[in-house]
């Protein structure tokens, strides 16, 4: 784990957050998950989630087949 995770009191509980999310958002699975408030990229994540969606983009939902 990298800082701040390596010194965090929660590291044995959350293991630095989601590795997949860290990789997707930072390009490095070893980075701190940006969803963590201690991540240096946390504010950037907040800004991204507050942006208005593209009005020309339509959502496509998956339809699960009945089993």
mmCIF file as Biopython writes it, N, C-alpha, C and O atoms, coordinates in Angstrom:
data_model
#
loop_
_atom_site.group_PDB
_atom_site.id
_atom_site.type_symbol
_atom_site.label_atom_id
_atom_site.label_alt_id
_atom_site.label_comp_id
_atom_site.label_asym_id
_atom_site.label_entity_id
_atom_site.label_seq_id
_atom_site.pdbx_PDB_ins_code
_atom_site.Cartn_x
_atom_site.Cartn_y
_atom_site.Cartn_z
_atom_site.occupancy
_atom_site.B_iso_or_equiv
_atom_site.auth_seq_id
_atom_site.auth_asym_id
_atom_site.pdbx_PDB_model_num
ATOM 1   N N  . UNK A ? 1  ? 0.830   -1.187  0.000   1.0 0.0 1  A 1 
ATOM 2   C CA . UNK A ? 1  ? 0.000   0.000   0.000   1.0 0.0 1  A 1 
ATOM 3   C C  . UNK A ? 1  ? 0.876   1.254   0.000   1.0 0.0 1  A 1 
ATOM 4   O O  . UNK A ? 1  ? 1.986   1.277   0.534   1.0 0.0 1  A 1 
ATOM 5   N N  . UNK A ? 2  ? 0.342   2.258   -0.603  1.0 0.0 2  A 1 
ATOM 6   C CA . UNK A ? 2  ? 1.019   3.552   -0.628  1.0 0.0 2  A 1 
ATOM 7   C C  . UNK A ? 2  ? 0.419   4.444   0.450   1.0 0.0 2  A 1 
ATOM 8   O O  . UNK A ? 2  ? -0.591  4.105   1.067   1.0 0.0 2  A 1 
ATOM 9   N N  . UNK A ? 3  ? 1.067   5.603   0.668   1.0 0.0 3  A 1 
ATOM 10  C CA . UNK A ? 3  ? 0.493   6.607   1.564   1.0 0.0 3  A 1 
ATOM 11  C C  . UNK A ? 3  ? -0.781  7.142   0.937   1.0 0.0 3  A 1 
ATOM 12  O O  . UNK A ? 3  ? -0.821  7.264   -0.288  1.0 0.0 3  A 1 
ATOM 13  N N  . UNK A ? 4  ? -1.782  7.455   1.653   1.0 0.0 4  A 1 
ATOM 14  C CA . UNK A ? 4  ? -1.890  7.473   3.101   1.0 0.0 4  A 1 
ATOM 15  C C  . UNK A ? 4  ? -2.306  6.124   3.689   1.0 0.0 4  A 1 
ATOM 16  O O  . UNK A ? 4  ? -2.383  5.981   4.909   1.0 0.0 4  A 1 
ATOM 17  N N  . UNK A ? 5  ? -2.572  5.147   2.845   1.0 0.0 5  A 1 
ATOM 18  C CA . UNK A ? 5  ? -3.085  3.852   3.321   1.0 0.0 5  A 1 
ATOM 19  C C  . UNK A ? 5  ? -2.126  3.150   4.281   1.0 0.0 5  A 1 
ATOM 20  O O  . UNK A ? 5  ? -2.562  2.583   5.283   1.0 0.0 5  A 1 
ATOM 21  N N  . UNK A ? 6  ? -0.855  3.182   3.991   1.0 0.0 6  A 1 
ATOM 22  C CA . UNK A ? 6  ? 0.104   2.420   4.790   1.0 0.0 6  A 1 
ATOM 23  C C  . UNK A ? 6  ? 0.134   2.867   6.246   1.0 0.0 6  A 1 
ATOM 24  O O  . UNK A ? 6  ? 0.471   2.080   7.130   1.0 0.0 6  A 1 
ATOM 25  N N  . UNK A ? 7  ? -0.213  4.119   6.500   1.0 0.0 7  A 1 
ATOM 26  C CA . UNK A ? 7  ? -0.214  4.631   7.867   1.0 0.0 7  A 1 
ATOM 27  C C  . UNK A ? 7  ? -1.618  4.815   8.433   1.0 0.0 7  A 1 
ATOM 28  O O  . UNK A ? 7  ? -1.778  5.321   9.544   1.0 0.0 7  A 1 
ATOM 29  N N  . UNK A ? 8  ? -2.621  4.415   7.688   1.0 0.0 8  A 1 
ATOM 30  C CA . UNK A ? 8  ? -4.012  4.626   8.103   1.0 0.0 8  A 1 
ATOM 31  C C  . UNK A ? 8  ? -4.441  3.594   9.138   1.0 0.0 8  A 1 
ATOM 32  O O  . UNK A ? 8  ? -4.093  2.418   9.041   1.0 0.0 8  A 1 
ATOM 33  N N  . UNK A ? 9  ? -5.197  4.045   10.123  1.0 0.0 9  A 1 
ATOM 34  C CA . UNK A ? 9  ? -5.684  3.130   11.167  1.0 0.0 9  A 1 
ATOM 35  C C  . UNK A ? 9  ? -6.742  2.168   10.640  1.0 0.0 9  A 1 
ATOM 36  O O  . UNK A ? 9  ? -7.046  1.171   11.295  1.0 0.0 9  A 1 
ATOM 37  N N  . UNK A ? 10 ? -7.307  2.447   9.472   1.0 0.0 10 A 1 
ATOM 38  C CA . UNK A ? 10 ? -8.338  1.576   8.895   1.0 0.0 10 A 1 
ATOM 39  C C  . UNK A ? 10 ? -7.786  0.577   7.877   1.0 0.0 10 A 1 
ATOM 40  O O  . UNK A ? 10 ? -8.561  -0.163  7.271   1.0 0.0 10 A 1 
ATOM 41  N N  . UNK A ? 11 ? -6.478  0.538   7.676   1.0 0.0 11 A 1 
ATOM 42  C CA . UNK A ? 11 ? -5.916  -0.303  6.619   1.0 0.0 11 A 1 
ATOM 43  C C  . UNK A ? 11 ? -6.226  -1.788  6.781   1.0 0.0 11 A 1 
ATOM 44  O O  . UNK A ? 11 ? -6.299  -2.510  5.787   1.0 0.0 11 A 1 
ATOM 45  N N  . UNK A ? 12 ? -6.407  -2.251  7.999   1.0 0.0 12 A 1 
ATOM 46  C CA . UNK A ? 12 ? -6.741  -3.657  8.225   1.0 0.0 12 A 1 
ATOM 47  C C  . UNK A ? 12 ? -8.235  -3.920  8.017   1.0 0.0 12 A 1 
ATOM 48  O O  . UNK A ? 12 ? -8.671  -5.070  7.972   1.0 0.0 12 A 1 
ATOM 49  N N  . UNK A ? 13 ? -9.002  -2.852  7.893   1.0 0.0 13 A 1 
ATOM 50  C CA . UNK A ? 13 ? -10.443 -2.971  7.712   1.0 0.0 13 A 1 
ATOM 51  C C  . UNK A ? 13 ? -10.841 -2.830  6.242   1.0 0.0 13 A 1 
ATOM 52  O O  . UNK A ? 13 ? -11.585 -3.655  5.713   1.0 0.0 13 A 1 
ATOM 53  N N  . UNK A ? 14 ? -10.338 -1.776  5.586   1.0 0.0 14 A 1 
ATOM 54  C CA . UNK A ? 14 ? -10.779 -1.530  4.209   1.0 0.0 14 A 1 
ATOM 55  C C  . UNK A ? 14 ? -9.704  -1.779  3.148   1.0 0.0 14 A 1 
ATOM 56  O O  . UNK A ? 14 ? -9.979  -1.673  1.953   1.0 0.0 14 A 1 
ATOM 57  N N  . UNK A ? 15 ? -8.478  -2.108  3.578   1.0 0.0 15 A 1 
ATOM 58  C CA . UNK A ? 15 ? -7.384  -2.470  2.674   1.0 0.0 15 A 1 
ATOM 59  C C  . UNK A ? 15 ? -7.132  -1.426  1.588   1.0 0.0 15 A 1 
ATOM 60  O O  . UNK A ? 15 ? -6.731  -1.761  0.473   1.0 0.0 15 A 1 
ATOM 61  N N  . UNK A ? 16 ? -7.368  -0.179  1.917   1.0 0.0 16 A 1 
ATOM 62  C CA . UNK A ? 16 ? -7.101  0.897   0.956   1.0 0.0 16 A 1 
ATOM 63  C C  . UNK A ? 16 ? -8.212  1.103   -0.051  1.0 0.0 16 A 1 
ATOM 64  O O  . UNK A ? 16 ? -8.028  1.809   -1.042  1.0 0.0 16 A 1 
ATOM 65  N N  . UNK A ? 17 ? -9.346  0.506   0.186   1.0 0.0 17 A 1 
ATOM 66  C CA . UNK A ? 17 ? -10.476 0.691   -0.725  1.0 0.0 17 A 1 
ATOM 67  C C  . UNK A ? 17 ? -10.482 -0.319  -1.850  1.0 0.0 17 A 1 
ATOM 68  O O  . UNK A ? 17 ? -9.823  -1.357  -1.773  1.0 0.0 17 A 1 
ATOM 69  N N  . UNK A ? 18 ? -11.213 -0.018  -2.875  1.0 0.0 18 A 1 
ATOM 70  C CA . UNK A ? 18 ? -11.406 -0.921  -4.008  1.0 0.0 18 A 1 
ATOM 71  C C  . UNK A ? 18 ? -10.237 -0.821  -4.987  1.0 0.0 18 A 1 
ATOM 72  O O  . UNK A ? 18 ? -9.955  0.255   -5.516  1.0 0.0 18 A 1 
ATOM 73  N N  . UNK A ? 19 ? -9.572  -1.923  -5.221  1.0 0.0 19 A 1 
ATOM 74  C CA . UNK A ? 19 ? -8.434  -1.950  -6.144  1.0 0.0 19 A 1 
ATOM 75  C C  . UNK A ? 19 ? -8.874  -1.702  -7.577  1.0 0.0 19 A 1 
ATOM 76  O O  . UNK A ? 19 ? -8.185  -1.014  -8.330  1.0 0.0 19 A 1 
ATOM 77  N N  . UNK A ? 20 ? -10.018 -2.257  -7.959  1.0 0.0 20 A 1 
ATOM 78  C CA . UNK A ? 20 ? -10.525 -2.057  -9.328  1.0 0.0 20 A 1 
ATOM 79  C C  . UNK A ? 20 ? -10.856 -0.580  -9.562  1.0 0.0 20 A 1 
ATOM 80  O O  . UNK A ? 20 ? -10.529 -0.016  -10.606 1.0 0.0 20 A 1 
ATOM 81  N N  . UNK A ? 21 ? -11.498 0.022   -8.591  1.0 0.0 21 A 1 
ATOM 82  C CA . UNK A ? 21 ? -11.855 1.434   -8.710  1.0 0.0 21 A 1 
ATOM 83  C C  . UNK A ? 21 ? -10.599 2.299   -8.727  1.0 0.0 21 A 1 
ATOM 84  O O  . UNK A ? 21 ? -10.512 3.253   -9.500  1.0 0.0 21 A 1 
ATOM 85  N N  . UNK A ? 22 ? -9.638  1.973   -7.887  1.0 0.0 22 A 1 
ATOM 86  C CA . UNK A ? 22 ? -8.378  2.724   -7.884  1.0 0.0 22 A 1 
ATOM 87  C C  . UNK A ? 22 ? -7.702  2.642   -9.249  1.0 0.0 22 A 1 
ATOM 88  O O  . UNK A ? 22 ? -7.220  3.646   -9.773  1.0 0.0 22 A 1 
ATOM 89  N N  . UNK A ? 23 ? -7.670  1.444   -9.817  1.0 0.0 23 A 1 
ATOM 90  C CA . UNK A ? 23 ? -7.045  1.279   -11.130 1.0 0.0 23 A 1 
ATOM 91  C C  . UNK A ? 23 ? -7.802  2.043   -12.206 1.0 0.0 23 A 1 
ATOM 92  O O  . UNK A ? 23 ? -7.197  2.731   -13.028 1.0 0.0 23 A 1 
ATOM 93  N N  . UNK A ? 24 ? -9.115  1.922   -12.200 1.0 0.0 24 A 1 
ATOM 94  C CA . UNK A ? 24 ? -9.923  2.591   -13.223 1.0 0.0 24 A 1 
ATOM 95  C C  . UNK A ? 24 ? -9.768  4.100   -13.169 1.0 0.0 24 A 1 
ATOM 96  O O  . UNK A ? 24 ? -9.708  4.757   -14.208 1.0 0.0 24 A 1 
ATOM 97  N N  . UNK A ? 25 ? -9.703  4.651   -11.968 1.0 0.0 25 A 1 
ATOM 98  C CA . UNK A ? 25 ? -9.676  6.099   -11.816 1.0 0.0 25 A 1 
ATOM 99  C C  . UNK A ? 25 ? -8.278  6.712   -11.792 1.0 0.0 25 A 1 
ATOM 100 O O  . UNK A ? 25 ? -8.117  7.902   -12.062 1.0 0.0 25 A 1 
ATOM 101 N N  . UNK A ? 26 ? -7.258  5.897   -11.468 1.0 0.0 26 A 1 
ATOM 102 C CA . UNK A ? 26 ? -5.909  6.460   -11.365 1.0 0.0 26 A 1 
ATOM 103 C C  . UNK A ? 26 ? -4.908  5.807   -12.313 1.0 0.0 26 A 1 
ATOM 104 O O  . UNK A ? 26 ? -3.843  6.365   -12.582 1.0 0.0 26 A 1 
ATOM 105 N N  . UNK A ? 27 ? -5.254  4.622   -12.819 1.0 0.0 27 A 1 
ATOM 106 C CA . UNK A ? 27 ? -4.326  3.900   -13.678 1.0 0.0 27 A 1 
ATOM 107 C C  . UNK A ? 27 ? -3.344  3.041   -12.908 1.0 0.0 27 A 1 
ATOM 108 O O  . UNK A ? 27 ? -2.475  2.405   -13.505 1.0 0.0 27 A 1 
ATOM 109 N N  . UNK A ? 28 ? -3.470  3.015   -11.581 1.0 0.0 28 A 1 
ATOM 110 C CA . UNK A ? 28 ? -2.569  2.227   -10.734 1.0 0.0 28 A 1 
ATOM 111 C C  . UNK A ? 28 ? -3.397  1.572   -9.624  1.0 0.0 28 A 1 
ATOM 112 O O  . UNK A ? 28 ? -3.942  2.252   -8.755  1.0 0.0 28 A 1 
ATOM 113 N N  . UNK A ? 29 ? -3.478  0.245   -9.671  1.0 0.0 29 A 1 
ATOM 114 C CA . UNK A ? 29 ? -4.274  -0.486  -8.685  1.0 0.0 29 A 1 
ATOM 115 C C  . UNK A ? 29 ? -3.735  -0.327  -7.271  1.0 0.0 29 A 1 
ATOM 116 O O  . UNK A ? 29 ? -4.471  -0.547  -6.309  1.0 0.0 29 A 1 
ATOM 117 N N  . UNK A ? 30 ? -2.481  0.046   -7.122  1.0 0.0 30 A 1 
ATOM 118 C CA . UNK A ? 30 ? -1.888  0.219   -5.794  1.0 0.0 30 A 1 
ATOM 119 C C  . UNK A ? 30 ? -2.193  1.588   -5.188  1.0 0.0 30 A 1 
ATOM 120 O O  . UNK A ? 30 ? -1.933  1.808   -4.005  1.0 0.0 30 A 1 
ATOM 121 N N  . UNK A ? 31 ? -2.739  2.507   -5.980  1.0 0.0 31 A 1 
ATOM 122 C CA . UNK A ? 31 ? -3.087  3.827   -5.450  1.0 0.0 31 A 1 
ATOM 123 C C  . UNK A ? 31 ? -4.245  3.734   -4.467  1.0 0.0 31 A 1 
ATOM 124 O O  . UNK A ? 31 ? -4.998  2.760   -4.456  1.0 0.0 31 A 1 
ATOM 125 N N  . UNK A ? 32 ? -4.368  4.753   -3.657  1.0 0.0 32 A 1 
ATOM 126 C CA . UNK A ? 32 ? -5.506  4.849   -2.747  1.0 0.0 32 A 1 
ATOM 127 C C  . UNK A ? 32 ? -6.765  5.053   -3.574  1.0 0.0 32 A 1 
ATOM 128 O O  . UNK A ? 32 ? -6.776  5.830   -4.528  1.0 0.0 32 A 1 
ATOM 129 N N  . UNK A ? 33 ? -7.813  4.356   -3.202  1.0 0.0 33 A 1 
ATOM 130 C CA . UNK A ? 33 ? -9.101  4.517   -3.866  1.0 0.0 33 A 1 
ATOM 131 C C  . UNK A ? 33 ? -9.535  5.980   -3.731  1.0 0.0 33 A 1 
ATOM 132 O O  . UNK A ? 33 ? -9.653  6.478   -2.612  1.0 0.0 33 A 1 
ATOM 133 N N  . UNK A ? 34 ? -9.776  6.678   -4.848  1.0 0.0 34 A 1 
ATOM 134 C CA . UNK A ? 34 ? -10.183 8.081   -4.768  1.0 0.0 34 A 1 
ATOM 135 C C  . UNK A ? 34 ? -11.479 8.321   -4.008  1.0 0.0 34 A 1 
ATOM 136 O O  . UNK A ? 34 ? -11.770 9.460   -3.643  1.0 0.0 34 A 1 
ATOM 137 N N  . UNK A ? 35 ? -12.259 7.285   -3.762  1.0 0.0 35 A 1 
ATOM 138 C CA . UNK A ? 35 ? -13.473 7.447   -2.957  1.0 0.0 35 A 1 
ATOM 139 C C  . UNK A ? 35 ? -13.131 7.733   -1.494  1.0 0.0 35 A 1 
ATOM 140 O O  . UNK A ? 35 ? -13.966 8.250   -0.753  1.0 0.0 35 A 1 
ATOM 141 N N  . UNK A ? 36 ? -11.917 7.402   -1.079  1.0 0.0 36 A 1 
ATOM 142 C CA . UNK A ? 36 ? -11.479 7.667   0.290   1.0 0.0 36 A 1 
ATOM 143 C C  . UNK A ? 36 ? -11.196 9.157   0.456   1.0 0.0 36 A 1 
ATOM 144 O O  . UNK A ? 36 ? -10.545 9.776   -0.386  1.0 0.0 36 A 1 
ATOM 145 N N  . UNK A ? 37 ? -11.687 9.715   1.536   1.0 0.0 37 A 1 
ATOM 146 C CA . UNK A ? 37 ? -11.485 11.146  1.785   1.0 0.0 37 A 1 
ATOM 147 C C  . UNK A ? 37 ? -10.021 11.500  2.020   1.0 0.0 37 A 1 
ATOM 148 O O  . UNK A ? 37 ? -9.655  12.673  1.941   1.0 0.0 37 A 1 
ATOM 149 N N  . UNK A ? 38 ? -9.176  10.511  2.308   1.0 0.0 38 A 1 
ATOM 150 C CA . UNK A ? 38 ? -7.755  10.770  2.524   1.0 0.0 38 A 1 
ATOM 151 C C  . UNK A ? 38 ? -6.936  10.740  1.231   1.0 0.0 38 A 1 
ATOM 152 O O  . UNK A ? 38 ? -5.761  11.106  1.231   1.0 0.0 38 A 1 
ATOM 153 N N  . UNK A ? 39 ? -7.548  10.308  0.146   1.0 0.0 39 A 1 
ATOM 154 C CA . UNK A ? 39 ? -6.849  10.243  -1.138  1.0 0.0 39 A 1 
ATOM 155 C C  . UNK A ? 39 ? -6.568  11.642  -1.665  1.0 0.0 39 A 1 
ATOM 156 O O  . UNK A ? 39 ? -7.402  12.539  -1.540  1.0 0.0 39 A 1 
ATOM 157 N N  . UNK A ? 40 ? -5.400  11.823  -2.251  1.0 0.0 40 A 1 
ATOM 158 C CA . UNK A ? 40 ? -5.078  13.126  -2.841  1.0 0.0 40 A 1 
ATOM 159 C C  . UNK A ? 40 ? -5.935  13.398  -4.078  1.0 0.0 40 A 1 
ATOM 160 O O  . UNK A ? 40 ? -6.003  14.535  -4.545  1.0 0.0 40 A 1 
ATOM 161 N N  . UNK A ? 41 ? -6.582  12.374  -4.604  1.0 0.0 41 A 1 
ATOM 162 C CA . UNK A ? 41 ? -7.444  12.529  -5.780  1.0 0.0 41 A 1 
ATOM 163 C C  . UNK A ? 41 ? -8.930  12.586  -5.410  1.0 0.0 41 A 1 
ATOM 164 O O  . UNK A ? 41 ? -9.783  12.605  -6.297  1.0 0.0 41 A 1 
ATOM 165 N N  . UNK A ? 42 ? -9.245  12.614  -4.134  1.0 0.0 42 A 1 
ATOM 166 C CA . UNK A ? 42 ? -10.640 12.603  -3.688  1.0 0.0 42 A 1 
ATOM 167 C C  . UNK A ? 42 ? -11.423 13.805  -4.209  1.0 0.0 42 A 1 
ATOM 168 O O  . UNK A ? 42 ? -12.542 13.644  -4.695  1.0 0.0 42 A 1 
ATOM 169 N N  . UNK A ? 43 ? -10.865 14.984  -4.116  1.0 0.0 43 A 1 
ATOM 170 C CA . UNK A ? 43 ? -11.571 16.188  -4.568  1.0 0.0 43 A 1 
ATOM 171 C C  . UNK A ? 43 ? -11.851 16.138  -6.064  1.0 0.0 43 A 1 
ATOM 172 O O  . UNK A ? 43 ? -12.899 16.596  -6.520  1.0 0.0 43 A 1 
ATOM 173 N N  . UNK A ? 44 ? -10.915 15.583  -6.825  1.0 0.0 44 A 1 
ATOM 174 C CA . UNK A ? 44 ? -11.123 15.435  -8.269  1.0 0.0 44 A 1 
ATOM 175 C C  . UNK A ? 44 ? -12.302 14.514  -8.535  1.0 0.0 44 A 1 
ATOM 176 O O  . UNK A ? 44 ? -13.118 14.782  -9.417  1.0 0.0 44 A 1 
ATOM 177 N N  . UNK A ? 45 ? -12.395 13.427  -7.775  1.0 0.0 45 A 1 
ATOM 178 C CA . UNK A ? 45 ? -13.513 12.502  -7.923  1.0 0.0 45 A 1 
ATOM 179 C C  . UNK A ? 45 ? -14.832 13.200  -7.604  1.0 0.0 45 A 1 
ATOM 180 O O  . UNK A ? 45 ? -15.825 13.014  -8.307  1.0 0.0 45 A 1 
ATOM 181 N N  . UNK A ? 46 ? -14.835 13.991  -6.557  1.0 0.0 46 A 1 
ATOM 182 C CA . UNK A ? 46 ? -16.046 14.730  -6.186  1.0 0.0 46 A 1 
ATOM 183 C C  . UNK A ? 46 ? -16.440 15.678  -7.313  1.0 0.0 46 A 1 
ATOM 184 O O  . UNK A ? 46 ? -17.618 15.770  -7.659  1.0 0.0 46 A 1 
ATOM 185 N N  . UNK A ? 47 ? -15.479 16.378  -7.885  1.0 0.0 47 A 1 
ATOM 186 C CA . UNK A ? 47 ? -15.762 17.302  -8.987  1.0 0.0 47 A 1 
ATOM 187 C C  . UNK A ? 47 ? -16.350 16.564  -10.182 1.0 0.0 47 A 1 
ATOM 188 O O  . UNK A ? 47 ? -17.308 17.035  -10.794 1.0 0.0 47 A 1 
ATOM 189 N N  . UNK A ? 48 ? -15.783 15.418  -10.512 1.0 0.0 48 A 1 
ATOM 190 C CA . UNK A ? 48 ? -16.268 14.632  -11.650 1.0 0.0 48 A 1 
ATOM 191 C C  . UNK A ? 48 ? -17.713 14.198  -11.421 1.0 0.0 48 A 1 
ATOM 192 O O  . UNK A ? 48 ? -18.537 14.261  -12.334 1.0 0.0 48 A 1 
ATOM 193 N N  . UNK A ? 49 ? -18.014 13.765  -10.223 1.0 0.0 49 A 1 
ATOM 194 C CA . UNK A ? 49 ? -19.368 13.277  -9.952  1.0 0.0 49 A 1 
ATOM 195 C C  . UNK A ? 49 ? -20.383 14.407  -9.890  1.0 0.0 49 A 1 
ATOM 196 O O  . UNK A ? 49 ? -21.584 14.158  -10.001 1.0 0.0 49 A 1 
ATOM 197 N N  . UNK A ? 50 ? -19.935 15.632  -9.719  1.0 0.0 50 A 1 
ATOM 198 C CA . UNK A ? 50 ? -20.847 16.772  -9.659  1.0 0.0 50 A 1 
ATOM 199 C C  . UNK A ? 50 ? -21.099 17.397  -11.026 1.0 0.0 50 A 1 
ATOM 200 O O  . UNK A ? 50 ? -21.992 18.232  -11.169 1.0 0.0 50 A 1 
ATOM 201 N N  . UNK A ? 51 ? -20.318 17.000  -12.038 1.0 0.0 51 A 1 
ATOM 202 C CA . UNK A ? 51 ? -20.488 17.557  -13.375 1.0 0.0 51 A 1 
ATOM 203 C C  . UNK A ? 51 ? -21.841 17.151  -13.938 1.0 0.0 51 A 1 
ATOM 204 O O  . UNK A ? 51 ? -22.351 16.066  -13.660 1.0 0.0 51 A 1 
ATOM 205 N N  . UNK A ? 52 ? -22.394 18.026  -14.716 1.0 0.0 52 A 1 
ATOM 206 C CA . UNK A ? 52 ? -23.673 17.710  -15.352 1.0 0.0 52 A 1 
ATOM 207 C C  . UNK A ? 52 ? -23.457 16.660  -16.429 1.0 0.0 52 A 1 
ATOM 208 O O  . UNK A ? 52 ? -22.470 16.723  -17.162 1.0 0.0 52 A 1 
ATOM 209 N N  . UNK A ? 53 ? -24.360 15.701  -16.537 1.0 0.0 53 A 1 
ATOM 210 C CA . UNK A ? 53 ? -24.229 14.694  -17.583 1.0 0.0 53 A 1 
ATOM 211 C C  . UNK A ? 53 ? -24.432 15.304  -18.964 1.0 0.0 53 A 1 
ATOM 212 O O  . UNK A ? 53 ? -25.110 16.319  -19.117 1.0 0.0 53 A 1 
ATOM 213 N N  . UNK A ? 54 ? -23.850 14.686  -19.935 1.0 0.0 54 A 1 
ATOM 214 C CA . UNK A ? 54 ? -23.990 15.115  -21.317 1.0 0.0 54 A 1 
ATOM 215 C C  . UNK A ? 54 ? -25.450 14.912  -21.743 1.0 0.0 54 A 1 
ATOM 216 O O  . UNK A ? 54 ? -25.935 13.780  -21.722 1.0 0.0 54 A 1 
ATOM 217 N N  . UNK A ? 55 ? -26.160 15.978  -22.129 1.0 0.0 55 A 1 
ATOM 218 C CA . UNK A ? 55 ? -27.575 15.826  -22.485 1.0 0.0 55 A 1 
ATOM 219 C C  . UNK A ? 55 ? -27.788 14.976  -23.736 1.0 0.0 55 A 1 
ATOM 220 O O  . UNK A ? 55 ? -28.881 14.450  -23.947 1.0 0.0 55 A 1 
ATOM 221 N N  . UNK A ? 56 ? -26.756 14.837  -24.564 1.0 0.0 56 A 1 
ATOM 222 C CA . UNK A ? 56 ? -26.884 14.036  -25.778 1.0 0.0 56 A 1 
ATOM 223 C C  . UNK A ? 56 ? -26.601 12.559  -25.540 1.0 0.0 56 A 1 
ATOM 224 O O  . UNK A ? 56 ? -26.762 11.739  -26.443 1.0 0.0 56 A 1 
ATOM 225 N N  . UNK A ? 57 ? -26.187 12.227  -24.347 1.0 0.0 57 A 1 
ATOM 226 C CA . UNK A ? 57 ? -25.863 10.840  -24.039 1.0 0.0 57 A 1 
ATOM 227 C C  . UNK A ? 57 ? -27.085 10.166  -23.419 1.0 0.0 57 A 1 
ATOM 228 O O  . UNK A ? 57 ? -27.614 10.614  -22.402 1.0 0.0 57 A 1 
ATOM 229 N N  . UNK A ? 58 ? -27.507 9.109   -24.039 1.0 0.0 58 A 1 
ATOM 230 C CA . UNK A ? 58 ? -28.638 8.383   -23.469 1.0 0.0 58 A 1 
ATOM 231 C C  . UNK A ? 58 ? -28.105 7.173   -22.712 1.0 0.0 58 A 1 
ATOM 232 O O  . UNK A ? 58 ? -27.089 6.587   -23.086 1.0 0.0 58 A 1 
ATOM 233 N N  . UNK A ? 59 ? -28.791 6.817   -21.666 1.0 0.0 59 A 1 
ATOM 234 C CA . UNK A ? 59 ? -28.384 5.685   -20.854 1.0 0.0 59 A 1 
ATOM 235 C C  . UNK A ? 59 ? -28.914 4.392   -21.466 1.0 0.0 59 A 1 
ATOM 236 O O  . UNK A ? 59 ? -30.050 4.332   -21.938 1.0 0.0 59 A 1 
ATOM 237 N N  . UNK A ? 60 ? -28.095 3.386   -21.451 1.0 0.0 60 A 1 
ATOM 238 C CA . UNK A ? 60 ? -28.495 2.078   -21.929 1.0 0.0 60 A 1 
ATOM 239 C C  . UNK A ? 60 ? -28.414 1.124   -20.752 1.0 0.0 60 A 1 
ATOM 240 O O  . UNK A ? 60 ? -27.331 0.859   -20.230 1.0 0.0 60 A 1 
ATOM 241 N N  . UNK A ? 61 ? -29.553 0.614   -20.340 1.0 0.0 61 A 1 
ATOM 242 C CA . UNK A ? 61 ? -29.597 -0.286  -19.202 1.0 0.0 61 A 1 
ATOM 243 C C  . UNK A ? 61 ? -29.540 -1.734  -19.672 1.0 0.0 61 A 1 
ATOM 244 O O  . UNK A ? 61 ? -30.103 -2.092  -20.707 1.0 0.0 61 A 1 
ATOM 245 N N  . UNK A ? 62 ? -28.851 -2.551  -18.895 1.0 0.0 62 A 1 
ATOM 246 C CA . UNK A ? 62 ? -28.822 -3.971  -19.200 1.0 0.0 62 A 1 
ATOM 247 C C  . UNK A ? 62 ? -30.142 -4.594  -18.805 1.0 0.0 62 A 1 
ATOM 248 O O  . UNK A ? 62 ? -30.731 -4.242  -17.783 1.0 0.0 62 A 1 
ATOM 249 N N  . UNK A ? 63 ? -30.589 -5.503  -19.607 1.0 0.0 63 A 1 
ATOM 250 C CA . UNK A ? 63 ? -31.804 -6.239  -19.278 1.0 0.0 63 A 1 
ATOM 251 C C  . UNK A ? 63 ? -31.371 -7.649  -18.924 1.0 0.0 63 A 1 
ATOM 252 O O  . UNK A ? 63 ? -30.798 -8.363  -19.748 1.0 0.0 63 A 1 
ATOM 253 N N  . UNK A ? 64 ? -31.650 -8.040  -17.691 1.0 0.0 64 A 1 
ATOM 254 C CA . UNK A ? 64 ? -31.273 -9.365  -17.227 1.0 0.0 64 A 1 
ATOM 255 C C  . UNK A ? 64 ? -32.295 -10.371 -17.702 1.0 0.0 64 A 1 
ATOM 256 O O  . UNK A ? 64 ? -33.502 -10.177 -17.550 1.0 0.0 64 A 1 
ATOM 257 N N  . UNK A ? 65 ? -31.795 -11.449 -18.278 1.0 0.0 65 A 1 
ATOM 258 C CA . UNK A ? 65 ? -32.696 -12.504 -18.753 1.0 0.0 65 A 1 
ATOM 259 C C  . UNK A ? 65 ? -33.273 -13.254 -17.548 1.0 0.0 65 A 1 
ATOM 260 O O  . UNK A ? 65 ? -32.585 -13.500 -16.557 1.0 0.0 65 A 1 
ATOM 261 N N  . UNK A ? 66 ? -34.521 -13.597 -17.662 1.0 0.0 66 A 1 
ATOM 262 C CA . UNK A ? 66 ? -35.162 -14.376 -16.594 1.0 0.0 66 A 1 
ATOM 263 C C  . UNK A ? 66 ? -34.542 -15.757 -16.553 1.0 0.0 66 A 1 
ATOM 264 O O  . UNK A ? 66 ? -34.271 -16.358 -17.592 1.0 0.0 66 A 1 
ATOM 265 N N  . UNK A ? 67 ? -34.318 -16.254 -15.352 1.0 0.0 67 A 1 
ATOM 266 C CA . UNK A ? 67 ? -33.705 -17.582 -15.248 1.0 0.0 67 A 1 
ATOM 267 C C  . UNK A ? 67 ? -34.722 -18.664 -15.095 1.0 0.0 67 A 1 
ATOM 268 O O  . UNK A ? 67 ? -34.364 -19.838 -14.994 1.0 0.0 67 A 1 
#
